[in-house]
Amino acid sequence: MNERAEYILDRQEEEDLAATRSEEELRRKIGREFSNAAAVLGCLAARGLSPCAFFTAKVIPAAWPVLPVRRAEGFDIRKHTASQRPYLHGHDFYELIYVRRGTCAQRLRKDGEGGLRELVLHEGQAALLSPAAVHLLHRPSDGDVVLKLVLPRALYEKTGGGLFVPSPCAVLNVPPAAEHLFCRLLEENHARRAHFARAVEGYLSLLFVALRRGAETDGAERDEAFFRRLTDYFAAAGAQASLRGFAALTGYSAGYAGRLVLQKTGESFSALLAADRLRRAAALLESGDLSVEDVALTVGYANPSGLYKQFCAAYGMPPAAYRKLFR
């Protein structure tokens, strides 16, 4: 994300934290955001709980006699912040939850049942929830960046209606090309400039088209997109590239990232890293004047012997002989 978007997310984190410290602000927030605000506040009062005591508690509440129902007066996009505890709720709008970095865990009420099922979204995934969905979002961990888009029914029908049927939840892969659309929506929502509504409709329409195309893309093409992301990381990290570094970039553990690479590409991370190092070494030998020792260090080998062995196995000759072919 760009610096402007990061600034907006930081502001939202600060605003939500400040709200949880003020009983009066929380009461106003409940009045604005819940269609059954009077019932929610009455239920709290009957149990001797203040809004702060309920919304900032460290534990998830047990069964609650009143299900809070959130309402939407218009479009909104906000970060899922760490200042409020998880609580089961419904809503009268569509909601798009996008994991920009890390993970997002939530519980969804099962269709026609009283139980809840766990749903974990990973980086690059989104969940589109219909107004019929009842769920709770777990608190984010440090480093998680999760965006929540509030989509009033009329706005969703105009921009995404017919492309998806979330009943009550659809899990989607977000194409990398759609990333900038979330940034644009964040900036528009924050600034509220002239023609705001039209701009939001335009960006949302493009976003839903991108999501629909991503849903229709076969697995091989999605794997290719993942492979490009991995090779971009190799290029940026250079000699410092490692599985731990790639895992930190994606927000996964090293073990999970390694399994994901194998699943998406059919090869291990170490094999792909070795192949990338050899390609970069060959390019340096073809066009540069670095010694073989310096080439080895530049592309990430601890010593020249590692490059020598792998280069001979891949190219059928030592690095020095390969260089002579291009002189």
C-alpha positions in Angstrom: 0.0 0.0 0.0 1.1 3.6 -0.6 2.1 6.0 2.2 -1.3 7.8 2.1 -3.2 4.6 2.6 -0.9 3.6 5.5 -1.5 6.9 7.1 -5.3 6.5 6.9 -5.1 3.1 8.4 -3.0 4.4 11.3 -5.5 7.2 11.9 -8.4 4.7 12.0 -6.5 2.6 14.6 -6.1 5.7 16.8 -9.7 6.7 16.4 -11.1 3.3 17.3 -8.8 3.1 20.4 -9.9 6.6 21.5 -13.6 5.6 21.1 -13.2 2.6 23.4 -12.0 4.9 26.2 -15.1 7.1 26.2 -18.5 5.8 27.4 -20.3 8.7 25.7 -18.6 8.1 22.4 -19.3 4.4 22.5 -23.0 5.1 23.2 -23.1 7.5 20.2 -21.3 4.9 18.1 -23.8 2.2 19.1 -26.7 4.6 18.2 -25.2 5.3 14.8 -24.2 1.8 13.8 -26.8 -0.6 15.3 -30.4 -0.7 14.1 -31.4 -2.2 17.5 -29.3 0.2 19.5 -32.0 0.7 22.2 -32.3 -3.1 22.8 -28.5 -3.5 22.9 -28.0 -0.7 25.4 -31.0 -2.0 27.5 -29.5 -5.5 27.6 -26.2 -4.0 28.8 -27.9 -1.9 31.5 -29.9 -4.9 32.7 -26.7 -6.8 33.4 -24.9 -3.8 34.9 -22.5 -3.5 32.0 -21.3 -0.3 30.4 -20.5 -0.1 26.7 -16.8 0.1 27.5 -17.0 -3.0 29.8 -18.7 -5.0 27.0 -16.8 -3.9 23.9 -13.3 -3.8 25.4 -13.4 -7.0 27.5 -10.7 -9.6 26.8 -13.0 -12.5 26.4 -15.6 -13.4 23.8 -19.1 -13.2 25.4 -21.3 -16.2 25.9 -24.7 -16.4 24.3 -26.3 -13.0 24.3 -30.1 -12.5 24.5 -29.9 -9.6 22.0 -28.1 -10.0 18.7 -26.6 -6.6 17.8 -27.4 -5.8 14.2 -25.2 -3.3 12.4 -26.6 -0.9 9.9 -25.1 1.1 7.0 -26.0 4.7 6.1 -23.5 4.6 3.2 -20.3 3.2 1.9 -17.4 2.8 4.4 -14.0 1.2 4.4 -12.1 0.7 7.6 -9.2 -1.3 9.1 -10.2 -4.1 11.4 -8.6 -2.7 14.5 -7.4 -4.4 17.7 -9.3 -2.1 20.1 -12.6 -4.0 20.2 -13.3 -7.5 21.3 -15.0 -10.1 19.1 -18.8 -10.2 19.4 -21.4 -12.0 17.4 -23.5 -9.7 15.3 -25.6 -9.4 12.2 -25.8 -6.6 9.6 -28.3 -5.2 7.1 -25.6 -4.7 4.4 -23.1 -6.6 2.3 -19.6 -6.7 3.8 -16.3 -7.4 2.0 -13.4 -8.4 4.3 -10.0 -8.3 2.6 -6.8 -9.6 4.1 -4.0 -7.3 2.9 -1.4 -8.8 5.2 -1.4 -11.7 7.6 -4.6 -13.6 8.4 -8.1 -12.9 9.6 -10.0 -15.5 11.7 -13.8 -15.3 12.2 -16.7 -17.4 13.2 -19.8 -17.7 11.1 -23.2 -19.0 12.2 -24.0 -22.2 10.3 -27.0 -22.1 7.9 -30.1 -23.3 9.8 -28.1 -24.2 12.9 -27.1 -22.6 16.1 -23.5 -23.5 16.0 -20.6 -21.5 14.6 -17.9 -22.5 12.1 -14.4 -21.2 12.0 -13.2 -19.4 8.8 -9.6 -18.3 8.4 -8.7 -16.0 5.6 -5.1 -15.7 4.5 -3.2 -12.8 2.8 -4.7 -12.1 -0.6 -8.1 -13.6 0.2 -11.4 -11.9 0.8 -14.8 -12.9 2.2 -18.0 -11.4 0.7 -20.8 -11.6 3.3 -24.5 -11.2 2.6 -26.9 -9.4 4.9 -28.0 -12.8 6.1 -24.6 -13.6 7.6 -24.1 -13.6 11.4 -20.5 -13.7 12.5 -17.7 -12.4 14.8 -14.2 -11.3 13.8 -11.4 -12.3 16.1 -8.9 -9.6 17.1 -6.1 -9.1 14.6 -2.5 -10.0 15.5 0.4 -7.6 15.3 1.2 -7.0 11.6 -2.2 -8.1 10.3 -3.8 -5.6 7.9 -7.5 -6.4 7.3 -9.9 -4.1 5.6 -13.7 -4.1 6.0 -15.9 -2.6 3.3 -19.5 -1.7 4.2 -21.7 -2.0 1.1 -25.3 -0.9 1.4 -27.6 -3.2 -0.5 -28.4 -0.7 -3.3 -24.7 0.1 -3.8 -23.8 -3.6 -3.9 -26.5 -4.4 -6.4 -25.3 -1.6 -8.6 -21.6 -2.5 -8.5 -21.3 -6.2 -7.8 -24.9 -7.6 -8.0 -25.1 -10.6 -10.4 -21.4 -11.3 -10.2 -21.5 -13.2 -6.9 -24.1 -14.9 -4.8 -22.8 -14.9 -1.2 -25.1 -17.3 0.7 -24.2 -16.1 3.2 -20.4 -16.0 2.6 -18.2 -16.4 -0.5 -14.4 -16.7 -0.2 -12.5 -15.1 -3.0 -8.9 -14.7 -4.2 -7.9 -11.1 -4.7 -5.8 -10.6 -7.8 -2.6 -8.5 -7.2 -3.8 -6.0 -9.8 -6.8 -5.2 -7.6 -4.6 -3.9 -4.8 -4.6 -0.3 -5.9 -8.4 -0.2 -6.0 -8.5 -0.7 -2.2 -6.0 2.2 -1.9 -8.2 4.4 -4.0 -11.3 3.5 -2.0 -9.5 4.3 1.2 -8.4 7.6 0.0 -11.8 8.6 -1.5 -13.5 7.6 1.7 -11.1 9.6 3.8 -11.1 12.8 1.7 -14.8 12.8 0.7 -14.1 15.2 -2.2 -16.6 16.3 -4.9 -18.2 13.4 -6.9 -17.3 11.0 -4.0 -20.3 8.7 -4.6 -19.6 8.4 -8.4 -15.9 7.7 -7.7 -16.7 5.0 -5.2 -19.2 3.3 -7.6 -16.5 3.3 -10.3 -13.8 1.8 -8.1 -16.2 -0.8 -6.7 -17.4 -1.8 -10.1 -13.8 -2.3 -11.2 -13.0 -4.2 -8.0 -15.9 -6.7 -8.4 -15.0 -7.3 -12.1 -11.4 -8.1 -11.0 -12.7 -10.4 -8.3 -15.1 -12.1 -10.8 -12.3 -12.6 -13.3 -10.1 -14.0 -10.5 -12.8 -16.4 -9.6 -13.0 -17.6 -13.2 -9.2 -18.0 -13.6 -8.0 -21.6 -13.6 -5.5 -22.8 -11.0 -2.6 -22.7 -13.4 -3.0 -19.0 -14.0 -3.3 -18.3 -10.3 -0.2 -20.3 -9.7 1.6 -18.2 -12.3 0.7 -15.1 -10.4 2.0 -16.5 -7.2 5.2 -17.5 -9.0 5.7 -14.0 -10.3 5.3 -12.7 -6.7 8.0 -15.1 -5.6 10.4 -14.1 -8.3 9.8 -10.5 -7.6 10.8 -11.2 -4.0 14.0 -12.9 -5.2 14.8 -9.9 -7.3 14.2 -7.4 -4.5 15.9 -9.4 -1.7 19.0 -10.5 -3.8 21.6 -12.3 -1.8 19.5 -11.9 1.3 16.5 -14.0 0.0 15.4 -16.7 2.3 12.3 -18.7 3.2 12.0 -16.8 6.5 12.2 -13.5 4.6 9.5 -14.5 2.1 7.3 -15.8 5.0 7.7 -12.4 6.8 6.7 -10.6 3.7 3.5 -12.6 3.2 2.6 -12.8 6.9 2.8 -16.6 7.2 5.0 -18.8 9.3 8.1 -20.2 7.5 6.6 -23.7 7.6 3.3 -22.6 6.1 5.0 -20.4 3.4 7.2 -23.4 2.4 4.1 -25.6 2.0 2.3 -22.9 0.1 5.2 -22.5 -2.4 5.3 -26.2 -3.0 1.5 -26.3 -3.5 1.4 -23.3 -5.8 4.5 -24.1 -7.9 5.2 -27.8 -7.6 8.7 -27.1 -6.4 10.3 -26.4 -3.0 11.4 -22.9 -2.0 15.1 -24.0 -1.8 14.9 -25.4 -5.4 13.4 -22.2 -6.8 15.9 -20.0 -4.9 18.8 -22.1 -6.2 17.5 -21.8 -9.8 17.1 -18.1 -9.4 20.7 -17.7 -8.0 22.0 -19.7 -11.0 20.2 -17.5 -13.5 21.5 -14.4 -11.9 25.0 -15.8 -11.7 24.9 -16.8 -15.4 23.8 -13.2 -16.3 26.7 -11.7 -14.4 29.1 -14.1 -16.0 27.8 -13.2 -19.4 28.0 -9.5 -19.2 30.1 -8.5 -16.2 33.7 -8.4 -15.1 33.2 -9.7 -11.5 35.4 -12.6 -10.5 33.7 -15.9 -10.0 34.2 -15.5 -6.2 32.5 -12.1 -6.3 29.6 -13.5 -8.5 29.0 -16.2 -5.9 28.8 -13.7 -3.0 26.7 -11.3 -5.0 24.0 -13.9 -5.8 23.9 -15.3 -2.2 26.4 -18.2 -2.0 28.4 -18.4 1.2 31.5 -19.5 -0.7 32.4 -20.1 -4.4 32.4 -23.9 -4.1 28.6 -23.8 -3.7 28.2 -21.9 -6.9 30.7 -24.2 -8.7 28.9 -27.4 -7.8 25.4 -26.2 -8.7 26.6 -24.4 -11.9 28.4 -27.5 -13.2 25.3 -29.6 -12.5 23.0 -27.2 -14.3 25.1 -25.9 -17.2 27.5 -28.8 -17.7 30.6 -26.7 -17.2 32.3 -24.6 -14.5 31.5 -20.8 -14.3 34.9 -19.7 -15.8 34.3 -21.9 -18.9 30.8 -20.5 -19.2 32.2 -17.0 -19.2 34.6 -17.7 -22.0 31.7 -18.5 -24.3 30.6 -14.9 -24.1 34.0 -13.3 -24.5 
